[in-house]
Structures are given as C-alpha cells and as structure tokens.
Amino acid sequence: MLTRHRITACLWFSSEAGEAASFYAGIFPHSRITRATYYGEAGRDIHGQSPGTVLTVAFELDGQPFTALNGGPLFRFNEAISLQVDCASQEEADYYWDRLCAGGDPAARQCGWLKDKYGLSWQVVPRVLVEMIADPDRSRADRVMQASLGMQKLEIAALEEAYGS
C-alpha cells in the first residue's frame, strides 16, 4: 500500500520524466519509482502524445514523494524553484554535488547551487552553513556568507575558517 502525502512536488519535463526519475532515484538512498501512467487516446488533439507514451512517473527520493510529468516543451525549469539537499558532512556534500552536477550546466554553479542535466536547480547545503549564518554574531555570520558567495561547491573547511577568523 502506498503512503499518501497531502503535498507532492510535480516536476514538468518535456519528455524525460522516466529518465529523470530513474536518475534521481539512483542518487538518493531509500528512493524508488512507485508508479507510471501513460497517455491514451483521450485528449490526443490537445496533448499530441501517442497512446502508450509516459504521462507521469511517481517516485520517492529518500521517502519524499515527487511526480515527474512529460508535459512537452512548453515550460522549462528556472531558478525560482530548487530542491535543497541537507548534508551532514563534506563527504555527503561532495557525493550529492558530483552526481547532481553530472551532465549539468557548469555555468550555473554558485554558492552551493547547481543546475542538473534536466535543468532542475538544486542546493547542496552542508548543515553547518545554516548554523553559522544563523549566528547572532553578525560579523561571524557575514564572513561565512561572504566566503560562501565565492564558492561553487560549498567547502566546510573554508566556511569554518571564515567563521573562526
């Protein structure tokens, strides 16, 4: 039996929904494809898809539900929405950064943000960064923020050095 969540993010792809869902599920632990639906004859004059073409793919990333929709080229991802990956260590941050960057846009990487090969934006964030920028000592928090702005992938050692300066 599938667990029902009230809110599920739906990600619009041109035609890569199944490929993208498999790519993401291969990166995150405790992830899986849970269901696929397919276009039929109904609405073909509107959607233009051949019957049997993948319509949606339901999947979970580390237990979080998502739907990937093959909706055609009308809409594209932009940076107004991103998925944030909380990382407990540099090793974790490196793992997610390297895999999510694979085939993505090298020009779209700054301050822990990246754009993957499907154009979806991600933030790979070491947990310690959030703690440091929340420090009530604004000079410490500002030094960490300034250091992070000069990085592509966030490096915990450099952030800690800025924090302690």
N, C-alpha and C positions, 0 to 999 in steps of 0.2 A: 504494500500500500504506500502511495506517495504522500509525503508530508505536504500539507498545503500552507503556503505563506500568503499573507494578505498582499504583500507588495513584491513584485518581481521586476527587475530591470529587463526591458526589451531592447535589444541591440539590432538596428536596421543594417543589413548588408545588402549589397547589390545582388550577389548570387553565391556568396561564400559562407553562408551560415553554418553548414555542416562542417566544412573545413576549419573554420574559426573555432567552433565549439570544441572540436577534437584537439586543436592546437592548445587552447586554454586548459582543457581538462588534462592534457598531458604534462602541464607545468605544475599545477597546484595539487597537493595531496588531498585525499578524500574527495575526489572530483569524478564526475561521471556524466554521460549522456543519459537522459531519462526517457526521452520520447521524441519522435519526429512526426510531423504531419506533412501532408502533400497536397499540392494543388489538384483540383479536379476540373471538370468542365464548367462548373458554376462560376460565373464572373470572368470567364476567359476573355471576353470582349473588353473588360476593364483592366485586368492584371496582365494579360498577354502571355501567361505562362502555360507551358504544355502540361497536360494532366500527368501526374506522377513526379513532377518536379518538386523538390523540397520546398515547403512553405515555411515551417518553423522547426527549430530544434530546441528542446528544453534540456538544460544542463545545469549542473551544480559545480561551483568552484569552492572547494573547502566547505561544503554544506550550504553555501549561498546560492539561491536559485537565480537563473537567468533564462531568457528566451532569446534565441537568435532568429531573426526573420529575414527571409530572402524577399525583399520588397522592391528590387530593381534599383536603378542608378539615380533615382530622383533625389534622395537625401544622402548626405555624407556626414561622417563624424567630424566634429570640431572640438577645440579645446574647452568649450563651455561645459563639457562634462568629462570627467575622468574617473577611473577606478583606482582607489588608493590601496596599496599593499603595505600592511604594517609588518615591519621586520624587527626581530629581537636582537639581531647581530649583524655584523658586516658580512659574514658568510651568507646569511639569508638574503641580505640586500643584493649581494653580488649574484647569487643564484637567480633571483627573480629578474634583476636588471638584464643579465646576459641573455636569458631565454626570451624575455618580452621584447628586447631590442632586435632579436634575430630577424633580419629582413625588413626592419622598420626604417623610418626616416632619420638618418644621422643628424640632420639639421634641426630636428625637433626634440633636442635633448638639453634640458637645463634644469638645474635645481631639483633633481630627482624625478623630473617629468620626462616621459618618452612617448613616442608615438609608434605603435607596433605595425606590423606589415599589413594590417587591415585598416589602418588609420585611426584606431582607437587609442586615446590618451590614457596613460597610466601614471601614477605617482608611486615610486618605490621609496618608502619613508622609514628610516631607522627610528624606532620608538624613542630613542634617546633625544632625537632632534625636537620632537614635540615637547618633551620635558624641559629641554634647555631654553627653547624660545618662550616658554611659559614662566620662566624665572622672573620673580618680581624685581630683581636687579636688572633694570632696563639696559645698562651698559653691557652686561654679560649676554643678555638675550639679543641685543643689537649686533654684537660681534659675531655671534653664531649665525644670525640671519645674513649678515654681510658675507660671511665665509660661504654659506650655502649657495648664495646667488652666483658665486664664481665657479661653481661645480656643475658638471653634468650629472654623473652618478654621485650620490652623497657618500662621503667618506667619514666614518665615525671618528677616526683618529684626528683628522683635521678639524672636525667640529668640536671635539673635546679640547683640542689645543686652543682654538679661538675662545671657547668658553672659559678656560682657565687663565687666559692671558690677563 
